[in-house]
Amino acid sequence: MKISRKADYALRAVVFLSKQPDEKRSSINEIAESEEIPRDFLAKILKDLTRAQILRSYQGVRGGYRLAKDANKINMLEVIESMDGPIGVSQAMRDKADYAGMYPFWNQLQNDVMKSLASQSINDFGGTRKRGRSRSKAKK
C-alpha cells in the first residue's frame, strides 16, 4: 500500500487548516505556500475535500477554506479515502480472492491499517481548531 501524493497533500492541507483560528478562511495561495504544495494541484484537492464535506469553501473577497467540522472528528482514513478511494493493502483484497491461502493474512493487515488510520484524528497532529468556538471568546 502506498499513500498517493494527492492524499499526502490533502492531509497536509487539512492539518494546516486545523491550526488556524476558528473563523479564519485560508486562501489556496496561503495553504500552497505554507505547505509547499503546487497551487493548481491543491485547488483540485481542496475541491475534492469540500465535496467530501471535510472542508467548507467560501466565495468572494473574504473567501477561502476552513474545516467543515471539528479537527478531532476528521481522521486520516477519511481524508485518504476522499482522495484515493478505499484502501487496499493487496490485490487479493480488491479481488476478494484467496490467492495461495493468504486472504486471512491480507484481511487482518488491511483491518489493522484501517483501524490505525481511523484512530488518528487530525487533532493528533497539532490541530486545535473546534468549529464554532472562537479562541478570542474562549480567552475572555
C-alpha positions as CSV (number, residue, x, y, z in Angstrom):
1,M,0.0,0.0,0.0
2,K,1.3,3.4,-0.9
3,I,-0.4,6.7,0.0
4,S,-0.6,8.9,-3.1
5,R,0.9,12.3,-3.3
6,K,-2.6,13.7,-3.6
7,A,-3.6,12.1,-0.3
8,D,-0.4,13.3,1.4
9,Y,-1.0,16.9,0.2
10,A,-4.6,16.6,1.4
11,L,-3.5,15.6,4.8
12,R,-1.1,18.4,5.0
13,A,-3.7,20.9,3.9
14,V,-6.3,19.7,6.4
15,V,-3.7,19.8,9.3
16,F,-2.7,23.3,8.2
17,L,-6.4,24.4,8.4
18,S,-6.8,22.7,11.7
19,K,-4.2,25.1,13.2
20,Q,-6.0,28.2,12.0
21,P,-8.2,30.4,14.3
22,D,-11.9,29.4,14.2
23,E,-13.3,31.9,11.9
24,K,-10.2,32.3,9.6
25,R,-10.7,31.4,6.0
26,S,-7.4,30.4,4.4
27,S,-6.8,31.0,0.7
28,I,-5.4,28.5,-1.7
29,N,-2.2,30.6,-2.1
30,E,-1.7,30.7,1.7
31,I,-2.1,26.9,2.1
32,A,0.1,26.2,-1.0
33,E,2.9,28.5,0.1
34,S,2.9,27.3,3.7
35,E,2.8,23.6,2.9
36,E,4.8,23.8,-0.4
37,I,2.1,22.3,-2.5
38,P,1.7,23.2,-6.2
39,R,-1.2,25.7,-6.3
40,D,-3.1,24.1,-9.3
41,F,-2.9,20.7,-7.8
42,L,-4.0,22.0,-4.4
43,A,-7.1,23.6,-6.0
44,K,-8.3,20.2,-7.2
45,I,-7.5,18.6,-3.8
46,L,-9.5,21.3,-1.9
47,K,-12.4,20.9,-4.2
48,D,-12.4,17.1,-3.5
49,L,-12.1,17.7,0.2
50,T,-15.1,20.2,0.1
51,R,-17.1,17.6,-1.9
52,A,-16.3,15.0,0.8
53,Q,-17.6,17.5,3.4
54,I,-14.2,17.7,5.2
55,L,-13.8,21.4,4.2
56,R,-16.1,24.2,3.6
57,S,-15.4,26.7,0.9
58,Y,-16.4,30.4,0.7
59,Q,-16.5,32.5,-2.4
60,G,-15.7,36.2,-2.8
61,V,-13.3,38.7,-1.4
62,R,-13.5,37.2,2.1
63,G,-13.5,33.7,0.6
64,G,-11.2,30.7,1.3
65,Y,-11.3,27.4,3.1
66,R,-11.8,26.1,6.6
67,L,-12.7,22.8,8.2
68,A,-16.3,21.8,8.0
69,K,-16.2,20.1,11.4
70,D,-14.0,19.8,14.5
71,A,-10.5,18.6,13.8
72,N,-11.0,15.8,16.3
73,K,-13.8,14.4,14.2
74,I,-11.7,14.2,11.0
75,N,-9.5,11.1,10.8
76,M,-6.6,10.2,8.5
77,L,-8.6,7.4,6.9
78,E,-11.4,9.8,5.9
79,V,-9.0,12.2,4.2
80,I,-7.0,9.5,2.4
81,E,-10.1,7.7,1.1
82,S,-11.6,11.0,-0.1
83,M,-8.6,11.3,-2.3
84,D,-7.7,7.7,-3.3
85,G,-10.9,5.7,-2.7
86,P,-11.0,2.6,-0.5
87,I,-7.6,1.5,0.8
88,G,-6.4,-1.9,-0.3
89,V,-3.2,-3.5,1.0
90,S,-3.2,-6.3,-1.6
91,Q,-4.7,-7.1,-4.9
92,A,-6.3,-10.1,-3.1
93,M,-8.3,-7.6,-1.0
94,R,-9.5,-5.8,-4.2
95,D,-10.4,-9.1,-5.9
96,K,-11.7,-10.7,-2.7
97,A,-9.7,-13.7,-3.7
98,D,-7.8,-16.2,-1.6
99,Y,-4.5,-16.3,-3.5
100,A,-2.3,-19.1,-2.1
101,G,-4.4,-19.2,1.1
102,M,-3.1,-15.7,2.1
103,Y,-6.5,-13.9,2.2
104,P,-6.8,-14.2,6.1
105,F,-3.3,-12.5,6.4
106,W,-4.1,-9.7,4.0
107,N,-7.6,-9.2,5.5
108,Q,-6.1,-8.9,9.0
109,L,-3.4,-6.5,7.8
110,Q,-6.0,-4.4,6.0
111,N,-8.2,-4.2,9.1
112,D,-5.2,-3.2,11.2
113,V,-4.2,-0.4,8.8
114,M,-7.7,0.9,8.5
115,K,-8.2,0.8,12.3
116,S,-4.9,2.7,12.8
117,L,-5.7,5.4,10.3
118,A,-9.2,5.8,11.6
119,S,-7.9,6.2,15.1
120,Q,-5.7,9.1,14.2
121,S,-7.6,12.4,14.2
122,I,-6.3,15.5,12.5
123,N,-6.1,17.0,16.0
124,D,-3.4,14.4,16.8
125,F,-1.0,16.4,14.5
126,G,-1.2,19.7,16.3
127,G,-4.6,20.9,15.3
128,T,-6.7,22.6,18.0
129,R,-9.5,24.2,16.0
130,K,-13.0,23.4,17.1
131,R,-15.7,24.6,14.7
132,G,-17.9,27.2,16.2
133,R,-15.7,28.2,19.2
134,S,-13.7,31.4,18.8
135,R,-10.4,31.4,20.6
136,S,-10.7,35.1,21.4
137,K,-14.1,34.3,23.1
138,A,-12.6,31.3,24.9
139,K,-9.9,33.5,26.5
140,K,-12.3,36.0,28.0
